[in-house]
Amino acid sequence: MNPAEDCLKYLKNRNWIELNKVLSDNKNAKELAESPAFLVFENVFIDELKRYETETSEDQLAVASRVFQLHQFTDSNFTLSENALKKIARFLFDKNPEKKYAIILCPDSDAMHFLESEEKTIQVEIDTRRLGGNLNIRVGESGRLQFDKDIFNDSPQEKELYLAAKSVLPDMILLPNTALSTVISSKVCDFLETKTSSFFYKSTLDLCVVNPMTFRPELFIELDSSWHDKPGRLENDKMKDEIFQKAGLKLHRLRKKENKEMTEIFELFIKNNYTS
């Protein structure tokens, strides 16, 4: 029996798995294209599928997809009639709408609506990626802008400090870039001027070491740099120092030396200043 006759036999018996095997073998493509028996197959194929539409299986869909693929992509002379191609495209589009099926079905209203919707979706994706690039914001798997960020604010120095603390104090809770209001009671604001009190709620600390048993902070570290020498930063640093003073806590300030590896210095500093 030749491949075309096999196709008819398997179609008649609803043996979708074996039918898919015959169609999936690229060696059969040329023979199928030239066989009169396969012309019969293509004429009754979709009608046979539709007879069992209520029990459509993945195997049936795979067969329909393969027949469509043979028409679209093989290098043989295999071509479906326009009527058969549209029937297959309609069957597949109804089960799983895709652009390649919709194009065949145009100017069908459902297909046109699908293509217009897809075009809008693609444009939204393009616009979102362009906006994300301008804002330096990632685009997530859902296609939406993803506003997560590096917890170290893209600062190599802050990350270096954190890793040094992790090396020295592996069992402690380390909070990088944590809000002052997380580790200091807001009651301290009763002893602060209005401006400093407002700054308290907006300010963060570069690193806080927390005892895992008591969940209380035990070491406060601020990492300074040349940026802290600017007038605005000097005023903020003065307010931060005052907050810690009024809170009865010690703020340790570390100065990062430009273009110098500081890991060993950070580790030594933490060893010398942390007391459990």
Buried (B, 14 or more C-beta within 10 A) or exposed (E): EEBBBBBBBBBEEBBBEBBBBBBBEEEBBBBBBEBEBBBBBBBBBBEEBEEEEEEBEEBBBBBBBBBBEBBEEBEBEBBBEEEBBBBBBBBBBEBEBBEEBBEBBEEBEBBEEBBEEBEEEEEEEEEBBEEBEEEEBEBEEEEEBEEEEEBBEEBEBBBBBBBBBEEBBEEBBBBBBBBBBEBBEEEBBEEBEEEBBEBBEEBBBBBBBBBEEEEEBBBBBBBBBEEBEEEEBEEBBEBBEBBBEBBEBEBBBBEBEEEEEBEEBBBEBBEEBBEE
